[in-house]
C-alpha cells in the first residue's frame, strides 16, 4: 500500500514559536501545546497561507475588519473564528496583531483521489467518517486503530472536528504519518459521493437494534462514527445505507467513540479474513 506522509512544519515556524511556548500560560486542564502548532502576526500568517501549508483554523480578533488573510482563508476553505483578544493573549504574549493560524500536522488528501487509487489497486474500500469527533486524543486513538486495520482514509469535516496537532500525532503513535486524512466541507455530500462510487455507508449508533455483526463488511464500506456528545447527526443517519449498534450488556448506554471504532473495524477485518 502506498504511504501518505504528512509534511512537517518548516524549521523556521518551529523556531518562531518555541521560545514563546515556554512562556505561554495554559488554561487549566488544557493539553500542552506544541510550539509548532501555530504562527501569529498578520505577515507571518499571510506568508504561511501563501506557502500552501495546511491550516486547521484561523483565529482573528473580533474587532478587526477586512484583512487579506481572511480572503486567503475564504479562498482555501479554512475555518475562521472571530474571538476576543483575551483568547489570543492566552495563546501568546507576543504581538499577535489579532491573528493566529493553527498549522495542521498533516497534509490533507483528496478523497476522490484516495477512492480512485483504492479501486485501481483492486482493494476493497474501508473508509472512516468522523462526524464532529472533537477530542484530540480520541481522534489520535481512532487513527491508530484505523491504520492497524487497513482503513484507507479518515474523513473529517472542515468545521467541528478535532484539531490534528502534535497531541493527535502522539496519540496515534505515528499512524497519521501513513494514513490519509481528507477534510470535507459537507459530510452529507461526502456520503452521497461514496454511495455513487459503489461504497455502502454504515452508521455506528446505539439507536437501533441491528448489530454490527449483521452487516456485510466484505462489501466496499464507509463507517460513520459520531460525536462524543450526541453521536451521528440526524442528517447522516437518514442518508446512511445501514445503521448498526454494538451490543452492550452493562448499565452504561454507550462506548467511548475510539473504543466503538476499534470494535467495529475489527469486525470488518474478521469478516474480510474469512
N, C-alpha and C positions, 0 to 999 in steps of 0.2 A: 504494500500500500504506500502510495506517495505520501510523504510527510509535509505538512504545512508548518512552518516555523514562524513564531512571532518575531517582529523586528524590534530590537531593544531601543529604548530612548537613547539618543546620542549622548556622548560623554559630556558635551557642553551643557545640556539641560541638567544632567545629574549634578555637575559642579555648581551650577547656578543655585540649586536648591538645597544642597547637602548641608551647608553651614547654617542656613536659615532653619532647617528642620530641627536642628539641635536646640534651638531657642524657642520653638513654637509651642505654645500651650495647647494641650489636647483637652477636648471636652471630656468630662467624667465618663468613664466606661467606653470611650471611643477607642477603636483599634489604632495601634501606632501606624502613622502614615509614612510610607516610603518617600525619601527625598526625590525620587524620580517620578512621582505621581503627578505633579502639576508644575506649570510655569505661570508666571504672573507678570503684569505690566503690559500696557497696550502694544508696544512694539514687539516685545518678546512673544506674546500670544499671536500677533499677526504673522510674524515670521514662522512660527510653529505651524500655523494654518497653511501658509503658503508652501511649506516644505512637504506637505502631503501626509504628515504623520497622522495617525488615527487619534481622534479626540473623543473621549466619552461624553463630556459635557462641558459647558461654559457657564461660569458664574459671573454675573455682571451686576454691578451696583445699581440699585433701583433708580437712583436719581439721574443716572447717565442717559443722555439722549441717543441719537443715531450714531453708531460707530461703524467703522469699516469692518471691524471684527465680527459685528453682528450680521453684516451682509455676507461675509465669508461663511459664517456658521449656517446661515439660511441656505446658501447655495449647496453646501455639503451635507445638509440634513442633520447638523449637530444640535442636540438639545441645548437650549439656553434657559437658565434660571435667573430671574431678577431677584436679588437678595439684598438685605440691609448691609450696610458697610461693616457692621459688627461681626457678621458671619465671615466676611473676607479677612477681617483683622484677626480672627481666631485662627485662621489658616496660616497667615504670615504676618510678621510685624514690619516687613519691608514695604516699600512704596509700590503697592499692587496696582495703583491707578484705577481701581474699581473693576479690574478684570483678572480672573483666574481661569486657566484651562486645565482640565484633567486629561493627561495623556494616557491613552489605552496601552495596556501591557502586551496587546496582540495586534496583529493586522487582521482586519475582518475580511472574510472570504465572501464571494458572491454565491448565494445559494444555487442559482441556476447553473453555475459552473461546477459546483460540487455534485449536484444531481446528475448532470450530463456525464461527468467523469465516472461516477459510480456505475451507471448503466453501461458506459463504454467498456469498462473493465469486467463486465459480466458479474458484478456483485449484486446482492440483494440489499436494497437501501434499508438502513436503520438510522433514523434521524430523530433528534430530540428537540422539542419545542418547549421553552420555558416561559410561561405566562406570568409575568410580574413576580418572579422569584428575586427578591431584593437582598437577601442576606449573602454577603460576600463569601463567607465560609461555607454556606450551603452550596453556593454556586461552584466553588472550588472542589468540594467533595463530589458533587454531581459530575463535574468534568472528569475527575479521576476515574470514577466508575465507568463513565461513558467511554473513555479511551480504552479501558481494560476490556470492555465488552464489544469493541469494534464498531461503535457508533461512528458514522462518517461525518457528522456535523451537529453542532448545537446551534439552535436558532433562538435569538433573544430580541426583544423589542427595542427600538431606539429609545423610547421613554418608558420608565417604570421598571427597569431591570437592575440587577446588581452591577456595580461598577467593577470592571475587570482590571484590577490593580495588583500590586505586589502581594497583598494578602490572598487574593484569589489564586495567583500563581503558586504561592507557597502551599496553600491548602490542596491544590490539585496535584501536588508533588511533581510538577513539571509537565503534567498531561496537556496543559494548554499550549505547550510548545509544539505539539503534534496534532492536536485536534482542531479542525476548522471551526471558527465561530462566525456565524452570519448574523448581521444586525438588520432587522427589517422594520419598516415604518408601521406596517399593519400585519399582525399575525393572522387576522381573518383572511386577508388576501393571500398570505403565505399558505394557509390551509387549502384554499381553493386551487392555488398553483400546484401544490403537491398532489391533490386529488386528480387534477387534469393530467399530471405526469404518471398516473397509474400507481400512486402510493396511498395505501389506506391510512387514515388518520384516526388514532385511538386516544381517547381522553382517559387518563387515570384519575378516577374520582370515587369517593366513598358514597356518592349519592345514588348508586344503582346496585341492583342485586347480582348482575352478571359479573363474574370474576375474570381476572386476567388469564386464568387457566382455561378459559373458554374462548379465548381469542387466538386466531391463527396467525402467529408471529412469523411463520415461514413466508408469508407474503411481504412484499415491499411495505414497510411500515414507518410512520412518523408517530412518535409518542408525545402526547402533551402532558406536562406537569404544571400544576397551578401554584399560585402564591401561598406563602406561609400563613396568610391571614384568612383568605376566603376561597382558596382553591382556584379552579379554572373558571374563567369568566363565562357568563351565560351565553354570550355570542359564540364563543368557541365550542361550548358544549353542544349547541344546536348544530354547528357545522360538522362536527366530528362524525366519522362513519360508524365508529363503535365507542361505547363507554363501558369501562370496566373498573371494578374495585379490587382491592387487596383484602382478603378475608381477615377480619380482626375478631379475636375471641375474648379480649380483655375489656375493661371498662372504659379505657381511653378510646375516643372515637376515631382517631386518625394517626397516621405515622408522620414523622418528620419527612419533609419533601426529599431530602437526599437519601433517606432510607427507603422510601417508596420507590425512588428511582432505581436503586440497586435491586430491589425485589423484582420489579417489572422487567428490567433489562436482562437479568439473569434467567427469567422465564423465557424471554425471547431467545436467548442463547441456547438454553436447554432444548427448546423445540428445534432450533436450527442444527443442532448437533445429532439429532436422532437419525 
